[in-house]
Amino acid sequence: MAVGKNKRLTKGGKKGAKKKVVDPFSKKDWYDVKAPAMFNIRNIGKTLVTRTQGTKIASDGLKGRVFEVSLADLQNDEVAFRKFKLITEDVQGKNCLTNFHGMDLTRDKMCSMVKKWQTMIEAHVDVKTTDGYLLRLFCVGFTKKRNNQIRKTSYAQHQQVSQIRKKMMEIMTREVQTNDLKEVVNKRPRQGEEDEEHQESFLVLPSRL
């Protein structure tokens, strides 16, 4: 006979007995997410976080959290292909105060812009705003047919691509260096409008940005 304790008997129950189910949401709190004042709609949703326990503070888990919101939800607009990223910088009571963290286009919008028989021109530049924010801006342009053009293609020569890219970078740098972050975000071109960058690049070659 083996000498020793029967481990199953000392545990006081069968192996695989059901444990007490605890609702994970019982230890969490809801916080309202507030968009920056530059947008028309401030209340954009709610977020969950584990409530403060000991040295683990709830607000620390919220700071740095990034939310992705459509511009249509922020401005109550029908144009929904622009996506804004907002980062939590401060927590006041049950409110998460956010700031601008980035902007992007939806995948379907980007795919609809790329077509055959044309040249795509890309440019990017790092610029600081007047209030000290460092932004990395990206711009994409496409050549298009001239008026009454018969030829199927509308490709650009290497020299023309360089000229348009240089013009893109000049205008992006100029527009950001002379404005603060709020003015830069509000300067995004509206649907159907042609911005200054498009008008100046059109002098080199017919294009769309």
C-alpha positions in Angstrom: 0.0 0.0 0.0 1.3 3.4 -1.0 2.1 5.8 1.9 0.8 9.4 1.5 -2.2 11.6 1.4 -5.0 11.1 -1.1 -5.0 14.5 -2.8 -8.5 14.2 -4.2 -9.9 13.7 -0.7 -8.1 16.7 0.7 -9.4 19.0 -2.0 -12.9 18.4 -0.9 -14.6 18.0 -4.2 -14.6 16.3 -7.6 -12.1 17.3 -10.2 -13.6 19.7 -12.7 -16.2 21.0 -10.3 -17.9 24.2 -11.5 -16.4 27.4 -10.3 -18.4 30.5 -9.3 -19.0 32.6 -12.4 -18.2 36.3 -11.9 -19.6 38.9 -14.3 -16.5 40.7 -15.7 -18.6 43.9 -16.2 -19.3 44.2 -12.5 -15.7 45.5 -12.0 -15.8 48.0 -14.8 -17.1 51.6 -15.3 -18.4 53.4 -18.3 -16.8 56.7 -19.4 -18.1 59.2 -21.9 -15.7 60.1 -24.8 -15.7 63.8 -25.7 -14.3 65.1 -29.0 -12.3 68.3 -29.2 -14.1 71.6 -29.4 -13.2 72.0 -33.2 -16.0 69.5 -34.0 -19.8 70.1 -34.0 -20.7 66.9 -32.1 -18.8 66.5 -28.8 -20.2 63.3 -27.4 -19.0 60.5 -29.6 -19.6 57.4 -27.5 -18.7 55.5 -24.4 -15.7 53.3 -23.3 -15.1 50.7 -20.6 -12.3 50.5 -18.1 -11.7 48.5 -14.9 -12.5 50.7 -11.9 -9.8 51.8 -9.5 -8.4 49.0 -7.3 -5.5 49.7 -5.0 -2.6 51.2 -6.9 -4.2 50.5 -10.3 -6.0 53.8 -11.2 -8.8 53.8 -13.8 -7.7 57.1 -15.4 -4.3 55.7 -16.1 -5.9 52.9 -18.2 -7.8 55.5 -20.2 -5.0 58.0 -21.0 -3.5 57.2 -24.4 -6.5 55.2 -25.6 -7.2 56.0 -29.3 -10.7 56.1 -30.9 -11.4 56.1 -34.6 -14.5 58.1 -35.6 -16.0 59.0 -39.0 -16.1 62.7 -39.9 -19.8 62.2 -40.7 -20.4 61.4 -37.0 -18.3 64.4 -35.8 -19.9 67.0 -38.1 -23.3 65.5 -38.7 -22.4 65.3 -42.4 -23.2 62.9 -45.2 -19.5 62.7 -46.3 -18.2 59.6 -44.5 -14.9 58.7 -46.2 -12.7 60.6 -43.8 -11.7 58.9 -40.5 -10.3 60.8 -37.6 -8.3 59.3 -34.8 -8.7 60.9 -31.3 -6.4 60.2 -28.4 -7.4 60.5 -24.7 -5.2 63.1 -23.0 -7.1 63.8 -19.8 -9.9 62.4 -17.7 -12.3 64.7 -15.8 -14.9 62.9 -13.7 -16.6 60.4 -16.1 -15.5 62.2 -19.2 -12.5 61.3 -21.5 -11.2 64.5 -23.1 -9.6 63.7 -26.4 -7.3 65.5 -28.9 -6.6 65.1 -32.7 -4.3 62.1 -33.3 -4.6 61.6 -37.1 -6.8 61.5 -40.2 -7.1 58.8 -42.9 -9.4 57.9 -45.8 -11.5 54.7 -45.9 -10.2 51.8 -47.9 -13.0 51.9 -50.4 -12.4 55.6 -51.1 -8.7 55.0 -51.7 -9.4 52.1 -54.1 -12.0 54.2 -56.0 -9.4 56.9 -56.7 -6.8 54.6 -58.2 -7.6 54.0 -61.9 -5.8 52.8 -65.1 -4.1 54.9 -67.7 -2.9 57.6 -65.3 0.1 58.5 -63.1 -0.1 58.5 -59.3 2.0 61.1 -57.5 2.7 60.7 -53.8 4.3 63.2 -51.4 4.9 63.4 -47.7 6.4 65.9 -45.4 7.0 66.5 -41.6 6.0 70.0 -40.4 5.5 71.6 -37.0 2.4 73.8 -36.3 2.6 77.1 -34.5 1.5 75.5 -31.2 4.3 72.9 -31.4 2.6 69.8 -32.8 4.7 67.8 -35.3 2.5 66.4 -38.1 3.4 64.0 -40.9 1.3 64.9 -43.9 0.6 62.6 -46.9 -0.8 63.7 -50.2 -1.8 61.7 -53.3 -2.4 63.1 -56.7 -3.5 61.6 -60.1 -3.1 62.9 -63.6 -6.3 63.3 -65.7 -7.2 63.9 -69.3 -7.0 67.4 -70.8 -10.1 68.9 -72.3 -11.0 67.4 -75.7 -8.2 64.8 -75.4 -8.6 61.9 -77.7 -5.7 59.7 -76.4 -6.7 57.1 -73.9 -3.8 57.5 -71.5 -2.7 60.6 -69.5 0.7 59.7 -68.1 3.1 62.3 -66.7 6.7 62.6 -67.5 9.3 62.2 -64.8 10.1 65.9 -64.7 6.4 66.8 -64.4 6.0 64.3 -61.5 8.9 66.0 -59.7 7.4 69.4 -60.3 4.0 68.5 -58.9 5.5 66.6 -55.9 7.6 69.7 -55.1 4.6 71.9 -55.3 2.6 69.6 -53.0 5.4 69.6 -50.4 5.7 73.4 -50.6 2.0 74.1 -50.1 1.7 71.5 -47.2 4.6 73.0 -45.4 3.3 76.6 -45.9 -0.2 75.7 -44.7 0.9 74.0 -41.5 3.8 76.2 -40.5 1.5 79.3 -40.3 -1.4 77.7 -38.4 -2.1 75.9 -35.1 -3.5 72.4 -34.9 -7.1 73.4 -34.8 -6.8 75.6 -37.9 -5.0 72.8 -39.8 -7.8 70.3 -39.0 -10.5 72.8 -40.0 -8.7 73.5 -43.3 -9.5 70.1 -44.8 -11.1 70.6 -48.3 -14.9 70.2 -48.3 -16.5 67.7 -50.7 -16.6 69.2 -54.2 -14.2 72.0 -53.5 -10.8 72.5 -55.1 -8.1 73.5 -52.7 -5.0 75.6 -53.4 -2.8 72.6 -53.9 -5.0 71.3 -56.7 -5.2 74.7 -58.4 -1.4 75.2 -58.4 -0.6 71.6 -59.6 -3.0 72.0 -62.4 -0.7 74.7 -63.9 1.9 72.0 -64.4 -0.4 69.2 -65.7 -4.1 68.5 -65.4 -4.5 66.5 -62.2 -6.8 65.7 -59.3 -5.9 65.5 -55.6 
